[in-house]
């Protein structure tokens, strides 16, 4: 029971930080926050994502590239240009690493107004950091596992961020339904999305990238949207007028 509770808690904590901070804030600039609060969410994302932590800067740049180049050869993660989900994720990892290490040439339009904390990201993305988190996770499983079958959850825990990305970037471009006819393969994966906290409304998101609420129809519940409104009410964040922070064409 302890392992299951841990897994579910980590699933949603990691996913919330990804969709709230790295996706809606860093990539799309759907709202603003002070530098101090930005640092707080850097740290919270690191704690929640652990061994699969993603640099908000690198994530934002790569995700903007995905929107600009959706379903083309320049898309960092498109099922249309990958043989299977594993080759797609390896390509994603290669591009992410190139962005993070500065070895990949980037168009200026993708690097504007992205959150940066170089020193923190250097540690959080280091091999040492990832190994330390892996040791913590393995130790927790060893201490609390009451059934050997729960160890099948351990690989997901170790690569939680990549696992979340694979679900959306592969399956939400192959299966589901559409509310909008777009020039890409984006789909809404679930009619009611509790599992992915609204991230699976991918067709909606490609139509309105900077929208606070990923849901459009009455049944499309986005659990993160009321939290965003609550944080705005607390004045932790300030909601912007929806705008794109990059362009689809140079």
N, C-alpha and C positions, 0 to 999 in steps of 0.2 A: 504493500500500500504506500509506503514511504517513497519508493522509487517512482511509482505512478504519479503521485502528487508532485514530486520533484520534476518529473518530465513535463507534466502539464503546465506547471508554473513557469518552467524555463521556456517552453514553447511560446507561451503568450507574452512573457516579458521580453524575450528576444524579438518576437514579431512586432510587438508594440513599438519598441525603440526603432526598429527598421522602418515601419510605415510612418510613424510620427516624425522622427528626427531625420533619418537619412533620406527617406523618400519625399514626404510632403514638405519638409522644411528645407533640407539641404539641396535636393535636386530641383524642386519646383518653386521654392520660395512662397508657399501658400500663406505663410504668416511670418512675423518677425519676433525676435527675442533679443534681449540684451546679451552682451558678450559673457557676462557672468552666468546667466542661465544657459547659454550655449555650452559653456564649459561643464556645467552640471549634467547636461544631457550627453555630452561626450563620455563622462564618467559612468553615468547610468547605463549607456549603451554598452560600454566595455564590460561592466559587471553582468549585464543580462546576456550578452552574446559570447562572452568568454573566449573560448578557443576559436570561435568562428566570427570574431569581431571584424567589422568592415569599416574602413576609414570613411567618414562622412564625405570628405572631399573626393576621394576616388570613386565612391559609390555614386555621388551626385553627377560627376563628369560622365561616368559610364552610362548612367541612366538617361542623361540628356542625349547621349549618342544613340541610345536605343530608340528614343522618340524621333530623333531627326532622321535616322536611317532604318526605320522599322522594316523588317523583312527584305532587306537588301544585303549585299555581300559585306557592307560596312557595319551592319547591326552586330553589337557585341554578343547577343544571344538570340538567335532565331532558329526555330525548328526547320525553317525553309532552307537553311544552309548548313545543317548538321545532320549526320546520319542517325544519331540517336541522342538521348538525353545526356549520356555521359560525355560524348564528344562536344556537345554544346556547352556543358559546364566546364570542361577543360579549356575551351576557347574563352569562356567568360573569365576564368581564373587567369589566363595568360594576359588578357587585355587589362584586367584589374591590376595585376602586378606591374605591367608596363606603365600604367597611369600612376600608380603609387610610387614607383621607383624613379619616375621621370624619364624613362627610356623611350616612351612613346610620344611622338609628335602630336600635339593637340591643337585644335582650332580654338582661338581666343573666345569664341562665342560659348564654348562649353565650360570655361573656367571662371566666368564672372560670378561674383558674389557667392562663392562656396565657402562654407565654414572650414577654418584651418586651425590646427593645433599641432604643428609638426613634431615637437618633442614628445607629446603624448602619443600621437599616432605611431611614431617610430617604435616606442616600447610596445604598444598594444598590438601591433602587427608583427612583432618580432617572433622568431622561432621559440625563444626562451619563454615568452609570455604564453604562447599557445601550448607549449609542453607543460608548463605549470598548471594551466587550467585543465589539461587532459589528466594530469596526475590527481587533481582535486576531484574530478568527475569519477575517475576509476576508483578512487578511495571511497567515495560515497557509495558507489554500487557495491563494492566489496563489503562495506559495513552494513548495508541495509537490504541487500538483495536476499529474498527468501525463496526465490525460484530461479533456476538458471536461464529460463526463457526471457527474463527481463533484460539480460545482457544484449539481446537483439536491439534494444533501444539505445544502447551506448553509442554506436556509430552515428545515430541521428543526433544525439546530444553533442558529440564532438564536432559535427559539421552542420549544426542547426541552421545557420544563416544560408549556407549553400543549399540545404534541403528546402527551405522556404522559397529561395529563388528558383530552384528547379521546378517546383510545383507550378508557379505562375508563368515563368518564362517558357516552359515547354507545354504544359497542359492547357493553359489559358490562351495559347495560340493554336490549339488543335481541336479543342472540345468546348461545348457550351452553347450559348445563344447570344444573339446580338441585339442591341437596341438601336445601333447606328450602323449605317453602311459606310464603311471606311475603306481606304486603299491599303488595308493591311489585314492580317489574319487574327486580330485580337478578338477574344470571346469573353463573355461573362461565364465563368466556370460554374458557379453555384447560384441558385435563385435566392437563397438566404445564406449569407456568408458569415458564420460564426467562426469556422475553422481558421480562416486566413484574415480575420479582422477587416474585411472589406476589400482586401487586395485582389480578390478574385474577380471583382467587377472590372475586368481589364479593358473590355470594349468601351465601357463608360469612361474609364480613365484616359484612354487614347483620344477620345472625343473632347474631353475637358481635363487636360493634364493638371491644371493648377487649382481645380476645384477642391474645396475642403471636404466635401461629402462625395464619396465614391459611388454611393447608391443614387439611383434615379427614380426607379419605379417603387410603388408602395411597399413591395415585399423585399426590396433590396436594402437590408439593414447594414449600415456601416457603423460598427460599435465604437470606432475611434472618433467619429464626428462629434458626439456629445461631449467627449473628453476634451476635444479641442475647444469647444465652446466654453466648457467649464474653466479651462486654463486661461482663456481669454477674459472671462469674467473675473478671475483672480488677478488679472493683469500680469501674468507670467509671460504670456505671448500677446502679440497684437496682430489681428487679422488684417491682411492686405486686400485691396481690390484685386480680384483674380487677374494675373498677367502671366505670360510666358517669360521665363528668364533665359530663353534661348530661342532661336528661330529654326524652322525646319529646313530653310535654305540659307546659304551664306549671303 
